[in-house]
């Protein structure tokens, strides 16, 4: 294990073109059962990413928390916040492109709703945990134990990692990484959104109980175009089961579904159980 820390220090020293090689402090302890390669301490992380860095200085920067830089001002190193800024933009582009291609018939509103669910901090932290990113983070002594598993720190580090992959390998490298992470996340997000959306809950019940899909129709539009108010009815078969109003068709449709859930006794003004 000692050799592992020495190699990390030498790698960092070479990348910074310093004469003196020093082993970086603040790296996470590693269990013997999952020890990275003796030849390259970061090889395991690169294997999990599916990307071998040509410029490993980018990888080390992505793993460096501000607390480590504050405790080591003489090392001339950067924290990962600039890479986090870049990674945030890259993540939005990659996720947006994936959803745009995956759901060609979806409206802008639905795409935006799903993208928002996919790039939440909780989701980014979950991806970081799946990669065990916390074990490689370079943290100050005061932060090492408390911050290594902190969701906000993991989410920021994941974005920084994407920024580093983008600079090292371009957009295709990030797309390849995210193509392994997105499918399962999209499936889960769709399930969550469907259940939290009254339209999804009504459709779930209607198909299971009546074997039919609800149909929505606009029955009235009142007011001037810049301040229109829509009235929407929802039907199951020939039966009108709910009605709602709103300043947009989408809002009125959701209100109609919510009204139907209450009128049908599925809910009593609140969320029902999926069971």
N, C-alpha and C positions, 0 to 999 in steps of 0.2 A: 504493500500500500504506500510505503514511503516513496518508492520509485515513481509512483503515479503522480504524487504532488510535485516531485522534482521535475518531471517531464512537463507538467503544466507550467511551472515557473520558467523553464527554459523556452518553451514555446512562446510565452508572452514576451520574454526578453528579446527573442529574435524578431518577433513581429514589431516591436517598438524600437528596434535597432539600437538597443542599449548595450553598453559594454559589459555591464554587470548583470548576470542572470539572477533573478530572484523569484522564489516560489510565491505565487499570489496567495494572500490570505483571504479568508472569508468564503472559500469554496465549500460546498456542502459535503458532509461525510457520505461515503458510499458504502453500501453493504457488500460484503464479499461475494454474496450470491449473485449480484448484478453488477460486478465491477466492470468498468469500461476496459477497452483494449489496453494492454501494457505498452503497445507500440504507439498509440495515439489516445490520450485521455478523452478526447472529444469524439472519437470514432463512433462510439455507441449512439451518441446524440445524432450525429450525421446519418447513421444508418436508420434511425427512427424517422428522421426528416425525409430520407430518400434523396438527400443532396449532399455532395461532398464539396466543401467550400474551397475555391481556389485561393481566396483571400480570407484566411482564418481570423485575421484581425477584426473583420466585420462580425464574425460569430462571437468572438470574445467581447466585443463592444455591446452586442445585443444582450449578453448575459450579465452585464455590469450595471448594478443598481447605483443610484446616486449616493447612497450611504457609504458604499465602498470607496467611491471617488473622494468623498469628503474626508474619509479617514486616511487616504493615501494621496495627498496633494502633490507629493514629489514624484509620483510615477508617470505624470504626464498622460493620463488616460481620460477617456470620455465615458460618461454614463450613457445609458441606452435611450434617453428621452428623444433625441433627434430621430433615431431609427424608429422609435415608437410612432412618432408623428408621420413618418413616411409609410410605415406599415399599416397604419389606420386607413390611409387613402388607398393603398394597394389592395387591402382586404375588401374595402367597399367596391372597388372596381371588379375584382375577381368574383365576388359573390353576386354582384349585379349582373355581370355577364353570364354567369352560370344560370341564374334564375331566368334571365331574358331568353336564353336558348332552351331551357328546360320546360318553360311554360309559355309557349308562343301565343296562346289565346288569353292570357291573363291581362287584366287592366293594370295601369300604373299603380293604382291604389293597393291592389292585392300584392303586387311584386314588392312594393315598399314595405308593406306590413310584414311579409315573410322575411325580407332582408333585415329589418329591424330586429326581429326575433333571433336571427342567426348571428348578429354581430353584437349582441348584448355582452356586457362584461362577464356575466355568469357563464355564457357559452365559451368565450375565449379562455376563461380560467379552466373550464372543463377540458378543452383541447390541450392546454398547457399541462394539466395533470396527467392526461393520457400519455403525453410525451415524457412525463416525469421531469419537466423543465426545472422545477424548483431545486433539484439536487445539483444543478450546474450553475445556479445563480451566484454571482460574486456580490456578496453583501457585507456591509460593515458589521463589526462585532456586536454593536448594539441592536442591529436589526436581524442578525442571522437566524435566530430561533423563531422570533415572532413573525417575521415577514416572509419566510421561505414558503409557507403554505397559504399566505394571505391572498384571497381571490383577486384583489385589485393589482397586487404586484405581479401575479402570474399572468393576468390579462394583459398588462402593459408589456411584460416580457415577451409574450406571444406575438403581439403586434410588432415589437422591435425585431423579433426573429424573422417575421415576414419581410420587414424592411431590409434586413441583411440579406436574405435569400434573393430578394428582388435586385439589389445592387450587385450581387455576385453572379446571378444567373438569369436575370431578366424576368419578365412576366411568365414565360413558359414554366420556369422552375417553381414559381409560386402556385401556378395553376395545377401543376402536377402534385404538389403537396396537398393543396386544398381538395383536389379531386378524390383523395383518400379520406378526407375528414367530412366533407359536405354531405354525401348521400344519407348517412345515418342521422346527421343533425337535421337535415331537411325533413326527413320522415317524422322525427320527433316533434319538430316545430309545427308541422302541419297538423299532427294530432292535437297538440296543445292549442293551436289557434282555432281549430274546428270546435273543440270543446268549450273554449272561452267565448266564442262568437255565438250569439243567439241563433243565427241562421244555421250554423253547423249543428247546434243542439236540436233544433227543430227538425232538420233534415235527418239526423241520426234516429230520432224517435219515429218520424213519419215513415221512413223506409223500413224500420224494424217492425213497427206495429201495423201500419196500413199498407205497406208495400208500394208506396207512391212517393215521388219527390215533390216537395212544395213548389208552387209556381207563384211568382210575384208579378203584380201589374200596377202600373200607375193609373189611378182613377181620377186624379185632379191635380192641377197646377195653378196656384193662386199667387197674385202679386206680380210686380214688375220683374223683368228678367234678372236684374241685379240683386233682387231680394225675393226670389221665388220661394214658395213653400209647397212641398210635394206631399201628396197623400198616396200611400201604397197599401194595397190589400194583398194578403197571401192566401192562396187556395191550396187545399189538398183534395185532389179530384175536382168535384164541382162545388165543394163547400168552402165558403169564405171563413177562415178560422182566425184571422187577425187583421188588424189595420193599424197603420202608424203614420205619423207626420214628421217632417223634418225639412231643413233648409237645403238638403241635397237628396238625390234618389237613394244614395247609400244609407244615409242616416234614417230616412223614412223606412227603408227596407228592414233595417235592423230593428227599428221600433215595432214594425209589423210582426216580425218574428218573435220579439220579446212579448208582445201582446198575445200572440197565439199560444205561446208556452203557458201563459197564465190562464187564458180562457180554456185551454184543453186540460188544465189541472196537472200539467207536467211540472210546473214550478209555481211557487207562490210569491212571486216578486223577487226571487233570488235564484242562485244557481242550483241546479239539480245534480244528482249523482249520476255518473256514467253507468252505474249498475241499475 
